[in-house]
Amino acid sequence: MTFANPRVWFLSRSGSPRFGRRVSFAVVTYAFTVTMIGTTLPTPLYPIYSREFGFSELMVTVVFATYAVGVIAALLVFGRLSDEIGRRRVLLAGLALSGLSAVVFLVAQEIGLLLAGRILSGLSAGIFTGTATAALADLAPRKAAGHATVVATLANIGGLGSGPLMAGLLAQLAVAPLRLTFWVDLALIIPAVVLVWFLPEPVQTEGRVRLHLQRLRVPPQAREIFVRAGLAAFAGFAVLGLFTAVSPGFLSQVLGIANHAIVGLVVFAVFAASLAGQTMLVVVFRKRALVVGCVGLIMGMCLLALGLALPSLLLVILGAVVAGLGQGLSFRTGLAAVNRAAPPRQRAEVASSFFVVAYVAISVPVVVCGVIAQLQGVQVAGLILAATVAVLAATVLLLLARKPVPLGEEHREPTEARDSDDS
């Protein structure tokens, strides 16, 4: 079998058709984006679930937090799986879990299935994030090798932000939002599965599955930087959890806004700002990015607190944008710093430890916020969490002022020679 455009198709050694490098890069980007969209779709729907299923704000935060449990489990158990059995197989498994999560949400009639759906969604995200990022680096054309990390960030954060926006619009403008939203999700996932099926395998593997827990360890020479970057990451991801899980309650109970599209737009604003911080502002501020990011987190939480106290939708949105910029700056710079500080053979362990800190931050503070909301109300819970994030960010600034550490510029991707055949 032959194909008219060798840059689009080629035959594998087994004789089956496979996409070329450039098309494969686009396919992985699409699949990555779709998977991350699915993880945040429920956000604007939580008030509807709470009303129809009869559970409290605390249970909303518990349902949300189970997502982080799935992500952490996937990072610890399946972190290196694609190196052993190949990127393509693991990407297909991640899409299957994402699709199964959508099906569970489609048939959900009680909270147990919502919890199961969130765990499946977390597993899909945890499997996909590392594997898709590595696959993009493997498949990037020679002349664009340095852009793989940027594209991975766009797909990851862009997908996370697009999920609430899409679900909010469907919930506000269409009928049966608890069903239609996940039918649309499946309509995006199925083509991704078909396309990924035709990907070439970019790495040579033994094909044997050897599951083992990823060790979490930070070597002594990296601990000082890890503490500062880890605290900033904890504060930033607590912000993401705050807006993704609890903002529907803030908007409806404090500001009196029940419009699902506005809820989706507020959450989208946080992720869009985070994306801008990670891809644009980090280049502008370079060595000062962590400091500026922490200042952004503090300012964003102050604006959010004012928005909840007055109350004011404009201040809440401004707080979301400023805090999102701060989160993006501090996270990207912090991750690059700990990667540089770690010995090459221990970078996987250090990076895994960093991501576990981040995803603990996206779950535990949110559940605590739910407990406070149950006892004292959503407004008080939001103010306390905002103050906590600001204190954590201020602590990082004090540590940096007392003893600066060499954060440096972001690590650049190696530009080693790739196959000359871009097909």
BAZA-518351 format. One record per residue (C-alpha): residue in three letters; x, y, z. Coordinates in nm, 3 decimals, always signed. Example, Ala and Ser with C-alpha at 12.3 -4.5 7.8 and 13.67 -1.06 7.14 Angstrom:
% BAZA-518351
+------+---------+---------+---------+
! rest !    east !   north !      up !
+------+---------+---------+---------+
!  ALA !  +1.230 !  -0.450 !  +0.780 !
!  SER !  +1.367 !  -0.106 !  +0.714 !
+------+---------+---------+---------+
END
This chain:
% BAZA-518351
+------+---------+---------+---------+
! rest !    east !   north !      up !
+------+---------+---------+---------+
!  MET !  +0.000 !  +0.000 !  +0.000 !
!  THR !  +0.132 !  +0.344 !  -0.089 !
!  PHE !  +0.025 !  +0.694 !  +0.009 !
!  ALA !  +0.026 !  +1.010 !  -0.195 !
!  ASN !  +0.191 !  +1.225 !  +0.073 !
!  PRO !  +0.476 !  +1.051 !  +0.259 !
!  ARG !  +0.473 !  +1.328 !  +0.518 !
!  VAL !  +0.123 !  +1.222 !  +0.618 !
!  TRP !  +0.141 !  +0.842 !  +0.591 !
!  PHE !  +0.400 !  +0.566 !  +0.583 !
!  LEU !  +0.401 !  +0.189 !  +0.628 !
!  SER !  +0.532 !  +0.039 !  +0.950 !
!  ARG !  +0.752 !  -0.271 !  +0.947 !
!  SER !  +0.442 !  -0.482 !  +1.000 !
!  GLY !  +0.286 !  -0.329 !  +0.687 !
!  SER !  +0.019 !  -0.130 !  +0.873 !
!  PRO !  -0.031 !  +0.240 !  +0.789 !
!  ARG !  +0.104 !  +0.498 !  +1.032 !
!  PHE !  +0.098 !  +0.876 !  +1.041 !
!  GLY !  +0.415 !  +1.069 !  +0.968 !
!  ARG !  +0.595 !  +1.273 !  +1.231 !
!  ARG !  +0.422 !  +1.605 !  +1.168 !
!  VAL !  +0.071 !  +1.462 !  +1.162 !
!  SER !  +0.152 !  +1.247 !  +1.467 !
!  PHE !  +0.262 !  +1.559 !  +1.657 !
!  ALA !  -0.075 !  +1.721 !  +1.581 !
!  VAL !  -0.263 !  +1.403 !  +1.678 !
!  VAL !  -0.093 !  +1.380 !  +2.019 !
!  THR !  -0.164 !  +1.751 !  +2.077 !
!  TYR !  -0.533 !  +1.697 !  +2.001 !
!  ALA !  -0.558 !  +1.386 !  +2.219 !
!  PHE !  -0.378 !  +1.560 !  +2.505 !
!  THR !  -0.614 !  +1.859 !  +2.487 !
!  VAL !  -0.927 !  +1.641 !  +2.473 !
!  THR !  -0.818 !  +1.435 !  +2.772 !
!  MET !  -0.754 !  +1.742 !  +2.985 !
!  ILE !  -1.088 !  +1.895 !  +2.880 !
!  GLY !  -1.261 !  +1.592 !  +3.025 !
!  THR !  -1.098 !  +1.635 !  +3.365 !
!  THR !  -1.256 !  +1.978 !  +3.435 !
!  LEU !  -1.594 !  +1.938 !  +3.265 !
!  PRO !  -1.786 !  +1.877 !  +3.591 !
!  THR !  -1.686 !  +2.212 !  +3.749 !
!  PRO !  -1.986 !  +2.426 !  +3.639 !
!  LEU !  -2.215 !  +2.126 !  +3.692 !
!  TYR !  -2.148 !  +2.079 !  +4.064 !
!  PRO !  -2.441 !  +2.305 !  +4.171 !
!  ILE !  -2.673 !  +2.095 !  +3.952 !
!  TYR !  -2.538 !  +1.769 !  +4.096 !
!  SER !  -2.568 !  +1.910 !  +4.448 !
!  ARG !  -2.929 !  +2.008 !  +4.387 !
!  GLU !  -3.037 !  +1.687 !  +4.211 !
!  PHE !  -2.842 !  +1.442 !  +4.427 !
!  GLY !  -2.896 !  +1.633 !  +4.751 !
!  PHE !  -2.539 !  +1.660 !  +4.882 !
!  SER !  -2.355 !  +1.946 !  +5.055 !
!  GLU !  -2.070 !  +2.179 !  +4.962 !
!  LEU !  -1.839 !  +1.949 !  +5.158 !
!  MET !  -1.929 !  +1.655 !  +4.935 !
!  VAL !  -1.864 !  +1.872 !  +4.628 !
!  THR !  -1.507 !  +1.920 !  +4.747 !
!  VAL !  -1.469 !  +1.549 !  +4.823 !
!  VAL !  -1.590 !  +1.457 !  +4.474 !
!  PHE !  -1.344 !  +1.704 !  +4.328 !
!  ALA !  -1.054 !  +1.585 !  +4.546 !
!  THR !  -1.088 !  +1.223 !  +4.432 !
!  TYR !  -0.954 !  +1.345 !  +4.097 !
!  ALA !  -0.621 !  +1.425 !  +4.264 !
!  VAL !  -0.616 !  +1.077 !  +4.418 !
!  GLY !  -0.636 !  +0.928 !  +4.069 !
!  VAL !  -0.364 !  +1.160 !  +3.935 !
!  ILE !  -0.122 !  +1.083 !  +4.219 !
!  ALA !  -0.185 !  +0.709 !  +4.188 !
!  ALA !  -0.115 !  +0.723 !  +3.813 !
!  LEU !  +0.202 !  +0.927 !  +3.862 !
!  LEU !  +0.338 !  +0.686 !  +4.123 !
!  VAL !  +0.241 !  +0.358 !  +3.955 !
!  PHE !  +0.242 !  +0.432 !  +3.580 !
!  GLY !  +0.499 !  +0.711 !  +3.561 !
!  ARG !  +0.751 !  +0.508 !  +3.355 !
!  LEU !  +0.511 !  +0.272 !  +3.181 !
!  SER !  +0.541 !  +0.436 !  +2.839 !
!  ASP !  +0.918 !  +0.382 !  +2.846 !
!  GLU !  +0.855 !  +0.008 !  +2.884 !
!  ILE !  +0.557 !  -0.066 !  +2.657 !
!  GLY !  +0.557 !  +0.238 !  +2.430 !
!  ARG !  +0.390 !  +0.578 !  +2.410 !
!  ARG !  +0.107 !  +0.471 !  +2.177 !
!  ARG !  -0.028 !  +0.196 !  +2.403 !
!  VAL !  -0.024 !  +0.415 !  +2.710 !
!  LEU !  -0.195 !  +0.701 !  +2.525 !
!  LEU !  -0.470 !  +0.460 !  +2.416 !
!  ALA !  -0.509 !  +0.343 !  +2.776 !
!  GLY !  -0.537 !  +0.705 !  +2.895 !
!  LEU !  -0.804 !  +0.780 !  +2.635 !
!  ALA !  -0.992 !  +0.463 !  +2.733 !
!  LEU !  -0.997 !  +0.577 !  +3.097 !
!  SER !  -1.112 !  +0.923 !  +2.991 !
!  GLY !  -1.393 !  +0.772 !  +2.785 !
!  LEU !  -1.493 !  +0.541 !  +3.069 !
!  SER !  -1.506 !  +0.840 !  +3.303 !
!  ALA !  -1.746 !  +1.015 !  +3.062 !
!  VAL !  -1.967 !  +0.705 !  +3.047 !
!  VAL !  -1.978 !  +0.683 !  +3.427 !
!  PHE !  -2.088 !  +1.047 !  +3.448 !
!  LEU !  -2.350 !  +0.980 !  +3.181 !
!  VAL !  -2.515 !  +0.704 !  +3.386 !
!  ALA !  -2.450 !  +0.852 !  +3.731 !
!  GLN !  -2.756 !  +0.859 !  +3.957 !
!  GLU !  -2.581 !  +0.881 !  +4.292 !
!  ILE !  -2.263 !  +1.018 !  +4.446 !
!  GLY !  -2.073 !  +0.688 !  +4.439 !
!  LEU !  -2.058 !  +0.695 !  +4.060 !
!  LEU !  -1.947 !  +1.059 !  +4.064 !
!  LEU !  -1.655 !  +0.957 !  +4.285 !
!  ALA !  -1.570 !  +0.670 !  +4.051 !
!  GLY !  -1.589 !  +0.898 !  +3.749 !
!  ARG !  -1.351 !  +1.149 !  +3.909 !
!  ILE !  -1.099 !  +0.879 !  +4.000 !
!  LEU !  -1.105 !  +0.747 !  +3.643 !
!  SER !  -1.060 !  +1.103 !  +3.517 !
!  GLY !  -0.763 !  +1.152 !  +3.748 !
!  LEU !  -0.603 !  +0.827 !  +3.632 !
!  SER !  -0.642 !  +0.934 !  +3.269 !
!  ALA !  -0.482 !  +1.273 !  +3.341 !
!  GLY !  -0.197 !  +1.123 !  +3.542 !
!  ILE !  -0.120 !  +0.869 !  +3.270 !
!  PHE !  -0.157 !  +1.115 !  +2.986 !
!  THR !  +0.035 !  +1.415 !  +3.117 !
!  GLY !  +0.380 !  +1.257 !  +3.130 !
!  THR !  +0.330 !  +1.026 !  +2.832 !
!  ALA !  +0.188 !  +1.289 !  +2.596 !
!  THR !  +0.458 !  +1.539 !  +2.695 !
!  ALA !  +0.727 !  +1.279 !  +2.621 !
!  ALA !  +0.556 !  +1.179 !  +2.294 !
!  LEU !  +0.547 !  +1.540 !  +2.176 !
!  ALA !  +0.920 !  +1.570 !  +2.245 !
!  ASP !  +0.978 !  +1.244 !  +2.054 !
!  LEU !  +0.767 !  +1.343 !  +1.754 !
!  ALA !  +0.846 !  +1.712 !  +1.718 !
!  PRO !  +0.998 !  +1.791 !  +1.376 !
!  ARG !  +1.368 !  +1.873 !  +1.388 !
!  LYS !  +1.320 !  +2.243 !  +1.316 !
!  ALA !  +1.060 !  +2.277 !  +1.592 !
!  ALA !  +1.211 !  +2.053 !  +1.861 !
!  GLY !  +1.233 !  +2.338 !  +2.111 !
!  HIS !  +0.859 !  +2.406 !  +2.088 !
!  ALA !  +0.746 !  +2.065 !  +2.218 !
!  THR !  +0.732 !  +2.180 !  +2.582 !
!  VAL !  +0.537 !  +2.494 !  +2.488 !
!  VAL !  +0.286 !  +2.290 !  +2.287 !
!  ALA !  +0.250 !  +2.042 !  +2.574 !
!  THR !  +0.178 !  +2.331 !  +2.812 !
!  LEU !  -0.078 !  +2.477 !  +2.571 !
!  ALA !  -0.255 !  +2.141 !  +2.536 !
!  ASN !  -0.247 !  +2.070 !  +2.910 !
!  ILE !  -0.350 !  +2.405 !  +3.058 !
!  GLY !  -0.559 !  +2.502 !  +2.756 !
!  GLY !  -0.758 !  +2.181 !  +2.788 !
!  LEU !  -0.805 !  +2.227 !  +3.163 !
!  GLY !  -0.939 !  +2.578 !  +3.107 !
!  SER !  -1.158 !  +2.488 !  +2.811 !
!  GLY !  -1.345 !  +2.213 !  +2.999 !
!  PRO !  -1.534 !  +2.442 !  +3.241 !
!  LEU !  -1.600 !  +2.697 !  +2.967 !
!  MET !  -1.752 !  +2.436 !  +2.737 !
!  ALA !  -1.955 !  +2.270 !  +3.013 !
!  GLY !  -2.076 !  +2.607 !  +3.145 !
!  LEU !  -2.202 !  +2.713 !  +2.802 !
!  LEU !  -2.376 !  +2.377 !  +2.747 !
!  ALA !  -2.532 !  +2.388 !  +3.093 !
!  GLN !  -2.663 !  +2.740 !  +3.039 !
!  LEU !  -2.775 !  +2.722 !  +2.677 !
!  ALA !  -2.866 !  +2.357 !  +2.612 !
!  VAL !  -3.098 !  +2.098 !  +2.762 !
!  ALA !  -3.002 !  +1.805 !  +2.989 !
!  PRO !  -2.655 !  +1.943 !  +3.074 !
!  LEU !  -2.563 !  +1.646 !  +3.295 !
!  ARG !  -2.597 !  +1.421 !  +2.989 !
!  LEU !  -2.522 !  +1.641 !  +2.689 !
!  THR !  -2.189 !  +1.760 !  +2.832 !
!  PHE !  -2.050 !  +1.408 !  +2.847 !
!  TRP !  -2.195 !  +1.305 !  +2.511 !
!  VAL !  -1.996 !  +1.594 !  +2.365 !
!  ASP !  -1.692 !  +1.472 !  +2.561 !
!  LEU !  -1.728 !  +1.125 !  +2.408 !
!  ALA !  -1.768 !  +1.283 !  +2.064 !
!  LEU !  -1.424 !  +1.439 !  +2.114 !
!  ILE !  -1.261 !  +1.129 !  +2.263 !
!  ILE !  -1.366 !  +0.874 !  +1.998 !
!  PRO !  -1.186 !  +1.049 !  +1.707 !
!  ALA !  -0.881 !  +1.085 !  +1.934 !
!  VAL !  -0.877 !  +0.708 !  +1.989 !
!  VAL !  -0.900 !  +0.641 !  +1.615 !
!  LEU !  -0.623 !  +0.889 !  +1.537 !
!  VAL !  -0.390 !  +0.766 !  +1.812 !
!  TRP !  -0.437 !  +0.410 !  +1.680 !
!  PHE !  -0.248 !  +0.515 !  +1.365 !
!  LEU !  +0.043 !  +0.675 !  +1.550 !
!  PRO !  +0.390 !  +0.530 !  +1.498 !
!  GLU !  +0.575 !  +0.415 !  +1.810 !
!  PRO !  +0.852 !  +0.673 !  +1.862 !
!  VAL !  +1.055 !  +0.473 !  +2.117 !
!  GLN !  +1.202 !  +0.124 !  +2.116 !
!  THR !  +1.067 !  -0.085 !  +2.401 !
!  GLU !  +1.081 !  -0.438 !  +2.534 !
!  GLY !  +0.701 !  -0.455 !  +2.545 !
!  ARG !  +0.696 !  -0.601 !  +2.898 !
!  VAL !  +0.490 !  -0.444 !  +3.176 !
!  ARG !  +0.685 !  -0.401 !  +3.499 !
!  LEU !  +0.478 !  -0.191 !  +3.735 !
!  HIS !  +0.659 !  -0.047 !  +4.033 !
!  LEU !  +0.602 !  +0.248 !  +4.262 !
!  GLN !  +0.790 !  +0.564 !  +4.168 !
!  ARG !  +1.011 !  +0.656 !  +4.462 !
!  LEU !  +0.960 !  +0.998 !  +4.617 !
!  ARG !  +1.292 !  +1.138 !  +4.729 !
!  VAL !  +1.469 !  +1.473 !  +4.722 !
!  PRO !  +1.851 !  +1.456 !  +4.746 !
!  PRO !  +2.021 !  +1.691 !  +4.994 !
!  GLN !  +2.166 !  +1.921 !  +4.726 !
!  ALA !  +1.816 !  +1.992 !  +4.589 !
!  ARG !  +1.622 !  +2.028 !  +4.914 !
!  GLU !  +1.671 !  +2.400 !  +4.967 !
!  ILE !  +1.538 !  +2.485 !  +4.624 !
!  PHE !  +1.269 !  +2.216 !  +4.652 !
!  VAL !  +1.128 !  +2.368 !  +4.973 !
!  ARG !  +1.092 !  +2.712 !  +4.817 !
!  ALA !  +0.959 !  +2.588 !  +4.483 !
!  GLY !  +0.738 !  +2.326 !  +4.651 !
!  LEU !  +0.574 !  +2.581 !  +4.882 !
!  ALA !  +0.505 !  +2.807 !  +4.585 !
!  ALA !  +0.363 !  +2.514 !  +4.386 !
!  PHE !  +0.145 !  +2.415 !  +4.683 !
!  ALA !  +0.006 !  +2.768 !  +4.707 !
!  GLY !  -0.051 !  +2.790 !  +4.329 !
!  PHE !  -0.227 !  +2.456 !  +4.297 !
!  ALA !  -0.442 !  +2.535 !  +4.600 !
!  VAL !  -0.559 !  +2.836 !  +4.397 !
!  LEU !  -0.647 !  +2.610 !  +4.103 !
!  GLY !  -0.837 !  +2.379 !  +4.337 !
!  LEU !  -1.012 !  +2.674 !  +4.498 !
!  PHE !  -1.148 !  +2.806 !  +4.168 !
!  THR !  -1.213 !  +2.467 !  +4.008 !
!  ALA !  -1.399 !  +2.310 !  +4.300 !
!  VAL !  -1.543 !  +2.587 !  +4.514 !
!  SER !  -1.595 !  +2.885 !  +4.283 !
!  PRO !  -1.945 !  +2.768 !  +4.178 !
!  GLY !  -2.043 !  +2.791 !  +4.545 !
!  PHE !  -1.880 !  +3.134 !  +4.583 !
!  LEU !  -2.057 !  +3.272 !  +4.279 !
!  SER !  -2.401 !  +3.135 !  +4.361 !
!  GLN !  -2.413 !  +3.169 !  +4.740 !
!  VAL !  -2.204 !  +3.484 !  +4.792 !
!  LEU !  -2.253 !  +3.680 !  +4.469 !
!  GLY !  -2.596 !  +3.544 !  +4.377 !
!  ILE !  -2.481 !  +3.434 !  +4.029 !
!  ALA !  -2.639 !  +3.110 !  +3.908 !
!  ASN !  -2.535 !  +3.147 !  +3.544 !
!  HIS !  -2.331 !  +2.834 !  +3.459 !
!  ALA !  -2.159 !  +3.006 !  +3.166 !
!  ILE !  -2.021 !  +3.275 !  +3.400 !
!  VAL !  -1.893 !  +3.005 !  +3.635 !
!  GLY !  -1.716 !  +2.839 !  +3.344 !
!  LEU !  -1.575 !  +3.173 !  +3.229 !
!  VAL !  -1.428 !  +3.252 !  +3.573 !
!  VAL !  -1.253 !  +2.914 !  +3.590 !
!  PHE !  -1.135 !  +2.954 !  +3.231 !
!  ALA !  -0.985 !  +3.292 !  +3.324 !
!  VAL !  -0.768 !  +3.128 !  +3.593 !
!  PHE !  -0.627 !  +2.867 !  +3.355 !
!  ALA !  -0.585 !  +3.114 !  +3.069 !
!  ALA !  -0.385 !  +3.340 !  +3.299 !
!  SER !  -0.180 !  +3.043 !  +3.420 !
!  LEU !  -0.105 !  +2.956 !  +3.058 !
!  ALA !  +0.006 !  +3.313 !  +2.990 !
!  GLY !  +0.229 !  +3.304 !  +3.296 !
!  GLN !  +0.392 !  +2.976 !  +3.193 !
!  THR !  +0.449 !  +3.061 !  +2.827 !
!  MET !  +0.496 !  +3.438 !  +2.805 !
!  LEU !  +0.565 !  +3.610 !  +3.136 !
!  VAL !  +0.819 !  +3.348 !  +3.243 !
!  VAL !  +1.035 !  +3.463 !  +2.950 !
!  VAL !  +0.995 !  +3.828 !  +3.051 !
!  PHE !  +1.086 !  +3.791 !  +3.419 !
!  ARG !  +1.331 !  +3.498 !  +3.389 !
!  LYS !  +1.533 !  +3.483 !  +3.713 !
!  ARG !  +1.273 !  +3.690 !  +3.901 !
!  ALA !  +0.981 !  +3.478 !  +3.786 !
!  LEU !  +0.937 !  +3.290 !  +4.115 !
!  VAL !  +0.938 !  +3.613 !  +4.315 !
!  VAL !  +0.694 !  +3.782 !  +4.077 !
!  GLY !  +0.478 !  +3.470 !  +4.076 !
!  CYS !  +0.451 !  +3.470 !  +4.455 !
!  VAL !  +0.366 !  +3.840 !  +4.454 !
!  GLY !  +0.095 !  +3.762 !  +4.197 !
!  LEU !  -0.049 !  +3.490 !  +4.420 !
!  ILE !  -0.064 !  +3.730 !  +4.715 !
!  MET !  -0.224 !  +4.009 !  +4.510 !
!  GLY !  -0.471 !  +3.768 !  +4.351 !
!  MET !  -0.583 !  +3.635 !  +4.689 !
!  CYS !  -0.624 !  +3.989 !  +4.822 !
!  LEU !  -0.846 !  +4.075 !  +4.526 !
!  LEU !  -1.045 !  +3.753 !  +4.573 !
!  ALA !  -1.093 !  +3.826 !  +4.944 !
!  LEU !  -1.217 !  +4.177 !  +4.864 !
!  GLY !  -1.448 !  +4.035 !  +4.597 !
!  LEU !  -1.600 !  +3.793 !  +4.849 !
!  ALA !  -1.625 !  +4.051 !  +5.127 !
!  LEU !  -1.791 !  +4.331 !  +4.928 !
!  PRO !  -1.915 !  +4.122 !  +4.723 !
!  SER !  -1.799 !  +4.201 !  +4.366 !
!  LEU !  -1.784 !  +3.977 !  +4.058 !
!  LEU !  -1.530 !  +4.209 !  +3.893 !
!  LEU !  -1.289 !  +4.175 !  +4.186 !
!  VAL !  -1.331 !  +3.796 !  +4.189 !
!  ILE !  -1.246 !  +3.779 !  +3.818 !
!  LEU !  -0.948 !  +4.012 !  +3.863 !
!  GLY !  -0.832 !  +3.796 !  +4.151 !
!  ALA !  -0.864 !  +3.487 !  +3.933 !
!  VAL !  -0.654 !  +3.642 !  +3.656 !
!  VAL !  -0.380 !  +3.782 !  +3.881 !
!  ALA !  -0.357 !  +3.463 !  +4.087 !
!  GLY !  -0.352 !  +3.254 !  +3.768 !
!  LEU !  -0.060 !  +3.457 !  +3.633 !
!  GLY !  +0.122 !  +3.408 !  +3.962 !
!  GLN !  +0.053 !  +3.035 !  +3.962 !
!  GLY !  +0.183 !  +2.993 !  +3.609 !
!  LEU !  +0.501 !  +3.189 !  +3.677 !
!  SER !  +0.584 !  +3.019 !  +4.007 !
!  PHE !  +0.502 !  +2.667 !  +3.890 !
!  ARG !  +0.697 !  +2.671 !  +3.563 !
!  THR !  +1.001 !  +2.837 !  +3.723 !
!  GLY !  +0.990 !  +2.615 !  +4.031 !
!  LEU !  +0.970 !  +2.292 !  +3.831 !
!  ALA !  +1.260 !  +2.400 !  +3.609 !
!  ALA !  +1.464 !  +2.493 !  +3.918 !
!  VAL !  +1.419 !  +2.161 !  +4.098 !
!  ASN !  +1.494 !  +1.971 !  +3.776 !
!  ARG !  +1.823 !  +2.157 !  +3.743 !
!  ALA !  +1.914 !  +2.114 !  +4.110 !
!  ALA !  +1.857 !  +1.737 !  +4.107 !
!  PRO !  +2.129 !  +1.496 !  +3.990 !
!  PRO !  +2.045 !  +1.364 !  +3.640 !
!  ARG !  +1.976 !  +1.009 !  +3.762 !
!  GLN !  +1.735 !  +1.133 !  +4.029 !
!  ARG !  +1.537 !  +1.388 !  +3.827 !
!  ALA !  +1.239 !  +1.152 !  +3.781 !
!  GLU !  +1.213 !  +1.102 !  +4.157 !
!  VAL !  +1.241 !  +1.474 !  +4.230 !
!  ALA !  +0.992 !  +1.570 !  +3.957 !
!  SER !  +0.746 !  +1.307 !  +4.084 !
!  SER !  +0.783 !  +1.442 !  +4.437 !
!  PHE !  +0.717 !  +1.794 !  +4.309 !
!  PHE !  +0.400 !  +1.689 !  +4.127 !
!  VAL !  +0.274 !  +1.494 !  +4.429 !
!  VAL !  +0.313 !  +1.811 !  +4.639 !
!  ALA !  +0.118 !  +2.002 !  +4.374 !
!  TYR !  -0.169 !  +1.753 !  +4.355 !
!  VAL !  -0.193 !  +1.718 !  +4.732 !
!  ALA !  -0.240 !  +2.097 !  +4.724 !
!  ILE !  -0.522 !  +2.069 !  +4.473 !
!  SER !  -0.713 !  +1.828 !  +4.700 !
!  VAL !  -0.646 !  +1.860 !  +5.075 !
!  PRO !  -0.697 !  +2.241 !  +5.109 !
!  VAL !  -1.014 !  +2.213 !  +4.899 !
!  VAL !  -1.162 !  +1.949 !  +5.131 !
!  VAL !  -1.066 !  +2.161 !  +5.434 !
!  CYS !  -1.241 !  +2.451 !  +5.263 !
!  GLY !  -1.548 !  +2.229 !  +5.224 !
!  VAL !  -1.545 !  +2.147 !  +5.597 !
!  ILE !  -1.523 !  +2.516 !  +5.685 !
!  ALA !  -1.800 !  +2.596 !  +5.438 !
!  GLN !  -2.018 !  +2.333 !  +5.605 !
!  LEU !  -1.957 !  +2.488 !  +5.948 !
!  GLN !  -1.920 !  +2.860 !  +5.880 !
!  GLY !  -2.041 !  +2.920 !  +5.525 !
!  VAL !  -1.882 !  +2.949 !  +5.182 !
!  GLN !  -1.776 !  +3.312 !  +5.226 !
!  VAL !  -1.574 !  +3.243 !  +5.542 !
!  ALA !  -1.419 !  +2.932 !  +5.382 !
!  GLY !  -1.309 !  +3.131 !  +5.079 !
!  LEU !  -1.156 !  +3.407 !  +5.291 !
!  ILE !  -0.962 !  +3.156 !  +5.504 !
!  LEU !  -0.827 !  +2.967 !  +5.204 !
!  ALA !  -0.730 !  +3.292 !  +5.030 !
!  ALA !  -0.543 !  +3.403 !  +5.343 !
!  THR !  -0.367 !  +3.066 !  +5.369 !
!  VAL !  -0.245 !  +3.083 !  +5.008 !
!  ALA !  -0.122 !  +3.440 !  +5.061 !
!  VAL !  +0.069 !  +3.336 !  +5.376 !
!  LEU !  +0.236 !  +3.044 !  +5.193 !
!  ALA !  +0.342 !  +3.270 !  +4.906 !
!  ALA !  +0.470 !  +3.531 !  +5.151 !
!  THR !  +0.671 !  +3.260 !  +5.329 !
!  VAL !  +0.845 !  +3.175 !  +5.002 !
!  LEU !  +0.930 !  +3.543 !  +4.951 !
!  LEU !  +1.078 !  +3.562 !  +5.303 !
!  LEU !  +1.288 !  +3.250 !  +5.243 !
!  LEU !  +1.415 !  +3.389 !  +4.913 !
!  ALA !  +1.495 !  +3.725 !  +5.074 !
!  ARG !  +1.685 !  +3.560 !  +5.360 !
!  LYS !  +1.890 !  +3.334 !  +5.137 !
!  PRO !  +1.842 !  +3.358 !  +4.759 !
!  VAL !  +1.889 !  +3.038 !  +4.565 !
!  PRO !  +2.010 !  +3.008 !  +4.203 !
!  LEU !  +1.679 !  +2.959 !  +4.028 !
!  GLY !  +1.819 !  +3.060 !  +3.691 !
!  GLU !  +1.635 !  +3.047 !  +3.361 !
!  GLU !  +1.412 !  +2.771 !  +3.250 !
!  HIS !  +1.577 !  +2.454 !  +3.129 !
!  ARG !  +1.590 !  +2.433 !  +2.751 !
!  GLU !  +1.511 !  +2.115 !  +2.570 !
!  PRO !  +1.811 !  +1.936 !  +2.426 !
!  THR !  +1.840 !  +1.976 !  +2.054 !
!  GLU !  +2.016 !  +1.655 !  +1.975 !
!  ALA !  +1.994 !  +1.529 !  +1.621 !
!  ARG !  +1.673 !  +1.358 !  +1.521 !
!  ASP !  +1.589 !  +1.134 !  +1.236 !
!  SER !  +1.643 !  +1.311 !  +0.910 !
!  ASP !  +1.322 !  +1.162 !  +0.782 !
!  ASP !  +1.043 !  +1.394 !  +0.899 !
!  SER !  +0.786 !  +1.151 !  +0.775 !
+------+---------+---------+---------+
END
